[in-house]
Amino acid sequence: MRTTFISTQTIQNSPRTSIIRLQQELTKTNTELVTGSRADIGLDYGVRSDASVELRNQKARYEAMIQNNTAVSIQLKTTENGLTDLRDNAQEFLDSLIALNDASASPGTLASDARSKLDSLISTLNVSDGRRYLFGGVQSGSAPMSNYADGAQASVITAFQTAFGGRTPDDTTISDITPADMETFLNGAFAAEFEEPAWGTNWSSASDEARSSAISPSETMTTSVSANETAMRKLAMAYTMVAEFSTSNLDPKTLEVVATKAREILGVAVNGLIDASTQMGSVQARITTVNDQMTKSTENLKSQISSFESVDPSEAKTKVDLLTTQIEMSYSLTSQIMKLSILNYV
C-alpha cells in the first residue's frame, strides 16, 4: 500500500497550478483569435517553423526590391527627361547652324546661343535627385561637370593661341586663317580638349562606368548614363566650337568650316542621345515587367504564409470559450477547497 503526504496547503495549491496553465493557454488562444495567426509558430511546428521564416524572408526581399525599383524608376524618368532636353536643344541648335548662310543669321547671335546651350548642357548633366547626381556614373556623390569658365575655357583659348600664333578668337587679324588650317585645328588640338586627359581635368569628374541596379534577385541592369558618354562630349565640343570660334573676324569660308564641323558633331551627338534614351526606356519597361512579376510572387507568398500560420477563427473562439469555462470552474473549485480543512475530519 502506497501512502502520500497531504495537507490543507497541498489541497489548496493544487487547483492554482491548473489555473495558471489555463490562463497561459487562454492568453495564447485569445491572441490567435484577434490576429488570426498562430501566436507561437515555433511552439506549434517545432523544426518545421523554418518554412515560415523562409517564406517571410522571400516576401521581404521581393517587397524591398519593388520599393527600390520604384526609386530607380523615378531616377530613370528624371534621366530620360534630361536626355530629352539635351536632344531638343541640340536639334534646335542644329537647325540654327543649317540657317547660318541665311541673311538673317548672325555669327555673334549664334555664338551667344551656343554659350547658352553649353551652360544648359552642364546644368542638365549636374542634375540630382537629392541623393545622387544622376549623370555621375558610379561617382555620384558630387556634381560631375565643372563650369566652363572654371578651366575648360582657358584651355580651349590656349589651344587656339598655340595653333594660330598667339592670337585669340577675338583678334581682328585672324581673317587669314585658312579653311584647311581651321579644319586641322578642329580635328586635332581642339578635339583633344574633349578626350582624356583634358576632359577629366577640365570638364568632368564623372566615372566612365555607369551605375547599375539589381532589379530582381537574378537580374542587374544599367540604370544611368554617364556624363562621359560620347554624346555628351560631342555636345560640349559643338557648343564650345561655335561659342568661341563663330566670329565675324574669320573669313566666311573658314567660318563655314566651323559651322559644318559643328553640324557633323551635333548629328553624332543627337543619335547618341536617342540611343541613350532608348536604353533607359527599355530598362524602365523591364522594371515594370519585373515589378509585376514580383508583386504576383509576393501575393503568392502571402497566401502560403497565411495557409501555414493562420488559425480557424471558429475553432479559436470555441477554444477560448472552453478555456474560460474551465478557468471559471477552477476558480469555483478553488473557492470551495479553501473552505475545507483536514481538521474538520480528525
Residue pairs with C-beta under 8 A, 6 or more apart in sequence:
6 342
7 342
8 340
8 341
8 342
8 343
11 337
11 340
11 342
12 334
12 337
12 338
14 337
15 330
15 333
15 334
15 337
16 334
18 330
19 327
19 330
19 331
19 334
22 323
22 326
22 327
22 330
23 327
25 323
26 320
26 323
26 324
26 327
28 39
28 40
29 39
29 316
29 319
29 320
29 323
30 320
31 39
32 38
32 39
32 311
32 316
33 311
33 313
33 316
33 317
33 320
36 310
36 311
36 313
37 306
37 309
37 310
37 311
38 44
38 309
38 310
38 311
41 49
41 52
41 309
42 49
45 51
45 52
51 308
52 305
52 308
52 309
55 301
55 304
55 305
55 308
56 305
58 297
58 301
59 298
59 301
59 302
59 305
61 217
62 294
62 295
62 297
62 298
62 301
63 298
65 214
65 215
65 216
65 217
65 294
66 291
66 294
66 295
66 298
68 213
68 214
69 213
69 215
69 287
69 290
69 291
70 291
72 213
72 215
72 223
72 287
73 284
73 287
73 288
74 129
75 129
75 134
75 223
75 224
76 223
76 280
76 283
76 284
76 287
77 284
78 127
78 129
78 134
79 134
79 135
79 224
79 225
79 280
80 277
80 280
80 281
80 284
82 124
82 125
82 127
82 134
82 135
83 225
83 273
83 276
83 277
83 280
84 277
85 120
85 124
86 121
86 124
86 231
86 232
86 235
86 273
87 270
87 273
87 274
87 277
89 117
89 120
89 121
90 117
90 235
90 238
90 266
90 269
90 270
90 273
91 270
93 113
93 114
93 117
93 238
93 239
93 242
93 266
94 263
94 266
94 267
94 270
96 105
96 110
96 113
97 110
97 242
97 259
97 262
97 263
97 266
98 263
99 105
100 107
100 110
100 255
100 256
100 259
101 256
107 246
107 247
107 248
107 255
108 246
108 247
108 248
110 242
110 246
111 242
111 243
111 244
111 246
111 247
112 243
114 238
114 239
114 240
114 241
114 242
114 243
114 246
115 148
115 239
115 243
117 239
118 148
118 236
118 239
118 240
118 243
119 148
121 145
121 232
121 235
121 236
121 239
122 145
122 146
122 147
122 148
124 135
125 135
125 144
125 145
125 206
125 227
125 232
126 133
126 135
126 143
126 144
126 145
127 133
127 134
127 135
128 134
128 143
132 140
132 141
132 211
133 140
133 141
133 142
133 143
133 144
133 206
134 140
134 224
134 225
135 144
135 145
135 206
135 224
135 225
135 226
135 227
135 232
136 142
136 143
136 144
136 205
136 206
136 207
136 226
136 227
137 144
137 206
137 207
137 208
137 209
137 210
137 211
137 224
137 226
137 227
137 228
138 207
138 209
138 210
138 211
139 205
139 206
139 207
140 211
140 224
142 205
143 205
144 204
144 205
144 206
144 226
144 227
145 203
145 204
145 205
145 206
145 227
146 152
146 202
146 203
146 204
146 205
148 240
151 201
151 202
151 203
152 193
152 202
152 203
152 240
153 244
155 193
155 198
155 202
156 190
156 193
156 240
156 244
157 168
157 169
157 244
159 185
159 189
159 190
159 192
159 193
160 167
160 168
160 169
160 185
160 190
160 244
160 245
161 167
161 168
162 189
163 181
163 185
163 188
163 189
164 174
164 177
164 181
164 185
167 173
167 174
169 244
169 245
169 247
169 249
170 247
170 249
171 249
172 249
173 249
174 247
174 249
174 250
175 249
175 250
175 251
176 251
177 250
177 251
177 254
178 251
178 254
179 251
179 253
179 254
179 256
179 257
181 254
182 245
182 250
182 254
182 257
182 258
183 257
183 261
186 241
186 257
186 258
186 261
187 261
190 237
190 241
191 237
192 198
193 199
193 202
193 237
193 240
194 203
194 233
194 234
194 236
194 237
195 233
199 228
199 233
203 236
204 227
204 228
206 226
206 227
206 228
207 226
207 228
208 226
208 228
209 226
210 222
210 223
210 224
210 225
210 226
211 222
211 223
211 224
212 220
212 221
212 222
212 223
212 224
213 220
213 221
213 223
214 220
215 221
215 223
215 286
215 287
215 290
216 290
216 293
216 294
219 290
221 283
221 286
221 287
222 279
222 283
223 280
223 283
225 276
225 279
225 280
226 232
229 272
229 276
230 268
230 272
231 268
231 269
231 270
231 271
231 272
231 273
231 275
231 276
232 269
234 265
234 266
234 268
234 269
234 272
235 266
235 269
237 265
238 262
238 265
238 266
238 269
241 258
241 261
241 262
241 265
242 258
242 259
242 262
245 258
246 255
246 258
246 259
247 255
248 255
250 258
